[in-house]
């Protein structure tokens, strides 16, 4: 099934529905409702996975798998929970599986062993789907951020991506990752500090002047 390939005359009606109402239609087999959800979240899922694995082409394939699983397992969805939380859980798990597969295939150590270092990363981390005019300096900063994110251990990168890029609430991150709230906050603080320290080394003159 190609993402967002199916369209119907009902699409405008479905586009006004919240996620959970759309999923009720999807559970009943509506491909038009499913296409609406794909249109709504496809880029966000690609961006999310791409941040995890640093490979946009592969991220597009994984996003395809995310939506395929949502459709195939649609009857497992429970209306009492947010659709986006369920979707992000599937996406994060597939992204982490891809990282583990790469680690095994390359015979290298776990990402958690790559860097064990410990500010708000929001001003540095942007969603690549947003394309405001940027000067050379801004593009350089974005490249530095990408490099720093890629060096973060998996457990820190995932909370930064979910919080500062996807802007999930702390409670949603708890559900997606299946970890306590205190752990979420601790990892976010550690990840932000790590990013600041790495950016301070990468950016000449330090990050305060950016």
N, C-alpha and C positions, 0 to 999 in steps of 0.2 A: 504494500500500500504506500503510495507516494504521499508525502506530507502535503496537506492543504490542496490536494488535487481535486477532491470532490467538492462540488458547489451545487447549490439548488436555489430555487426561488424562495425558500424559507430562510436563507442566510441572513437577510436584513433583520428578520424577527429574532432569530437566535442571537445575533450580535448584541442585542440589548439585554440578554439574560445574564445573570451572575453565573460564575463557574459551577456552583453546586446544582443550579437548575439545569444547566446544560448537561451535566453528568447524568441527571435523571433521564434525559432524553437519550443520551449515549447508552446507558444501561439497557434501554428498551430497543437499542439497535439503530438509532438515528445517525447516519453517516454525516448528514449536514451539521448536526450539533457537534459531532466530533471534529469536523473540519474547522468549525468556528473556534474550538478550543486550540487546535493546532495553530491556526492563524494568530491567535491571541498570545501564545506562549513560545512558539517555535524559536524566535530569535533569542529570547531570554534563556532558553534551555541550551541553545548552542553556545551562547556567551558564557553561561555558567560552566559547562563542561570544558570549554576551551580554556578557561582560567585554571581549571584543575590539571589538565593534561598538556597544555601549551601546544595544541595541534588542532587548528580550526577544521581542517578537512575531516579528521577523525571525529571531532566533536559533532559535526553534522551527521555522521553515521550513527553515533551514539544517541543523538537526539531522535533520529528515526526510530531507534530501538526503544527509547523511552515511550514515545507515543504508541508504538506497536504494542508494547506491554500494557499500556493504559487501556487500549481498546480490547485486547485479548482477555485481560483480567478485569474488565469493567464491572463485573458483578461483585467483585471484592470491595469496591468502593462503598464506604458508609457515609450517608448524608450528614451524619452528626459531626464529621470532621471536615476541615477545609480541603478542597480539591488541590489547591496549590501546594499544601504541605505534603500530601500524598505523592504528588507529581515530583516535587523536589527530592523527596526521599528516594524515589526510584532513580532519578537522575544522578544524585550523589553516589548512590551505591554502584551504579554502572561506571561512573567516572573513577571511583576508587578501585573497582575491579580492573579497569584498564591500566591504572597505575601499577597495580600488583602484577598484572600480566607482563608489563614492560620490565619491571624489576626482575622478575623470574627469567625472562627471555634474555636479558642482558647479563644476568649473573652478578648484579651489583647489590649493594646493601640497601636496606629500607630507606625511604625518604626521610624518615624520622631520624636517621643517623647522619644525614647530610649536613645539617646545621642545627645546633642547639644554642642559639642566642635568644635573648629576649628583646602617647600620642595618637592621636587620631590619624588613621590612614585615609579617611574620607576625601581629603583635599588632593590626595595623590591618585587615588584609585577611581577610574571612570569606567562607565559602561561603553564598550566599543561600538554599540549600536547608535550611540549619540555622536553626532559629527558637527560640533560647532567649529567656527573658524579658529584655527590654532596657528600660532607662530612657530618658528623653528624651536624656540626655547621650550614651548609647551610639548612639542613632539619629542624632544630630548628627554624631558621629565617623564613622559609616558613610557618611553623605552626603558628608562631607569627603573620605573615602577614594575614593568613587566619582568625585568631581570631579577629584581628583588623578590617579587611574588614567586617566581619560578624556583628560587632558592629556599623558600620557606618550607619547613617540614609539612607533610600532608595535613596533620591534625590542626596546624595553625593556619595553613592556607585556606582550608575549607571553611573555617569560621569567618575569616576575613571576607571571602568571596560571598558567603551567604548574608553577612551583616552589612558590609560596606558597599558591595556592588549590587547584590540582589535586594538589599534592604529588608530582609526578613526580620521579624521581631525576635527578641531573645527566646520567647516561648516557642515560636515556630522552629527556631534552630534546635532547641531541646528535642522537639518531636522528630525533626528530620534526621538528626544525628544519633538520637537515642541516648543522650548524656544529660546529667543534671545541670540545672541552671547555673550553679556556682562554677561548674567546670567550663560552661560556655563563656561566662564572663572572664574567667581566668585566662582562657586560651585567647580570647579576643584582645585582652590587655597585653598578653605576652606577644601576640602576633603584631600588634601595632607598634610595640616597642622595638621588636626585631626589624620591622620595616624602616622605622625611623633611623635605627643604627646603621642599617645597610645603605639607606639613601644618603645618610650623612657622609658615608665613605665614597659613594658614587658621585655625589653632586659637589662640585668644587665650591668651596666656601660654606658648605653646610646647607641644610634644608630650610633654615629660618628665612633666608632671603628670597625663596621662591614664591 
